[in-house]
């Protein structure tokens, strides 16, 4: 069952999605197996042996009628990123298309706190907004068949991180040495919808050090609770 709240990428719409997600996870309605939030809707997976679509629809409608606000707290993650040329193959093209220097592109990418709107495309891939206006570009015309894990990329109004090696069509402007997804973790994804991310620039040497520690699961990025 899909509960739709709008048809645009909008923080207010996404907050309503995440609020319903929080409520359903807390209530543990009979038959509900899992809920999956997106930019504008919530997918509710349920067991038809334990509940019916009409019964579940009525229960969700009751939940929606109760006017409560979303949590005023969020988890802020500080994620290290290296913007060195070897990790940023699309940075020159981004500079050419935006008219900005590499230093300015990096500064604009670093200056914001990004909201994790949803996870998708790949397990643990965070769609994060909202990108500074000067950096907003369409996706690449020629997607890559292989994008390295940890690649930090931009496209349209979003920035994201590829958790595993995969095809991809976003502009690669850096790379993080940390892991974003591991089936041995509980939950397996480092980030969750509603989290906040700030990027922190590191050099190549520090990248290698953190990468080695992360491979042994000895490194996690700093995090804290903030009010939003």
N, C-alpha and C positions, 0 to 999 in steps of 0.2 A: 504494500500500500504506500502511495506517495502523497505526502501532505505538502502542498505548494503554497508559498507565501508571496511570490512575485515573479517577475520575469527579467530582473536586472541584477547586476553585481552591485550590491548596496549594503553598507554596514548595518543599517537599521533592519533590513530584510534578513540578513544573516544572523543578527542577534535574536530575532524571533525564532529562526530555525534552531539555533543552539539552545534557546530557552526550553523549547518543547523537547529537544533531545535530553536535556538535563532532567526535566520532569519525568519523562517516560523511563529513563534509567533508574531514577529514584523510586518510582512507583512499582516497577517490575510487574506490569500488567500480565495476567495469565495468557500464555500462548505467544507472547512477544519474544522473539529469539535475539534480535539485534536491531539497532537503529543506526543509520548511516547519514550524517548531515552533508549537505552540499551547499553551494552558494545560496540557493534560493528555495530549497525543498528538503524534506526529511523522508528518507526511505525507511519504512518499517517492515521488517521481515518477521513473519509470524507462522505458527504451526496451525494449519486449518483443522487439525484433529482436536486441538485444545480450545480454539476460539473461531468465530466466524468473522467474515469481513464486515458484516453489518454490526455485530456486537463491538468489534474493535473500533469501527468508525464512530459509534456512539460514545464509547469511552474516551477516545481522543478528543471528540467535540466537547465533552465535559471538562477535560483538562484545559483545553484552549479557552473555555469560558472563564476560568479562574484567572483573574488579572494579577499576576505577580511579575516582578522585575527580574531580570537576569542578574547573576552574581556580579558584584562590583569588583571582584578580584580576578586576576589572571596571572598565569605564569609567564614571566619574562625570561627568555633564553638569550644569552650572549654567545653568539656563534662566531668562531674565528674564521676568517677568510683571507686567502692570499690572492692578490690581484696581479701577481707577476706574469710576464708574457707567456711563460710556459703553461700557465693555468687559465689564460684569458685569450683564447684564439680569436674571439669576435670583438675584443675591445677596440682594435683599430677601425673596424667597420662601423661600430657604434659611434666612435668619435667622428668619423667621416659623415655619417648620416645625421648626427645631431649638431655638428659644428662645435662640439665641446672638446676640450683637452682630456687626455686620459685621467689626469689628476682630478679634473672637475667631475667626470663621470663617476669615479670612485668616491669622491666626497659626497656627491648627491646620493649615491647608493648607501653610504654609511650613515647619513644624517637622520634617517627615519626609523621609527619603530613600526614594524610590519605586523599586521594581523594575519593569523593563519585562518583563512576562510574555510578551507576544507582540505582533506587529503584525497588524492585520486591519481589516475593515470598509471601510477606505479604504487606499490605498497609503501606508505610513508612519505610520498611526494607531497610537500606542502605548497598549496597555492596561497601566496602571501601578497597582500596589498596594503597600502596603495602606493605604487611607484610614483616618484616625482615626475611631473609633467614633461620636463625636457628629455627624460629617458624613455618615454613611451614610443615603442616601435612595433610594427607588425612582426609576426613570426618570420623566421628565415624562409626564403623562397625555396631553398634546397635543404631540407632536413638532413641531419647526419644519421648514418646508420649506427654509429657507436659514440655515445657520450659517456665520458668517464664518471664513475661514481663520485659524488661529492661536488660535482660541477654546480656552480652558482650561476643562474641565468635570469634573463629578463625577457619579457614579451608583453605587448599591450600594456595594461596597467599593473601587471603582476611581476613578482620575482619568485623564484623557486630554487629548490636544491634537488638534484637527481640523486636518490638514495642508492641506486645500483646502476651499473653500466647498462645502457639501453639506447635505442634510437631516440632522437629528439630534435625539435625544430626551434628551440629558443636560442637567444644570443648568449654565448658563454663569456662571462666577464671575470670569473674567478673560480676558486675551488676551496672547499673546506676539508680539513683532514679528518673530521669526526664521522662517526657512523650515525645514520638516521633511522635505520631499521635493522632489527635482529630478532629472529624467531625465538631466541633464548630469553629475551626480555619479556617482562609482563607490566604493561602492554608492550608489544613488539615495536611500536613506533615511538621515537623520541618525542616528536611534536604531536599536538592534538588540536583540533579545531577550537578557536577561541584563545589559543596561546598568542603571545607577542614575541617577536624576534628582533633583536638588534645585532647587526654585524659589526665585528671588530677586526681591523686589519692586522695581519701578521706577515712576517717575512718568510722567505723560502726555508731558512734553517729551522725556524720555529714550527713551520708547517711539517717538516720531516719528523721533528721530535714528537709533536702531537699525534701525527699519523701512526707512528710506531706504538705509542701508548694506547691509542684507540684500537688498534688491531688486537691488542691483548686485553681489551675491555678495561683498561686502567685509566681511561680519561672520559669524563663527561663535561660538557660545557657548563659554565656557571648559570645558575638560575635563581630567581627570587620571585616573591609574590608582590604584585603591584596593584594599585587601584586603577580601574579604567572607567 
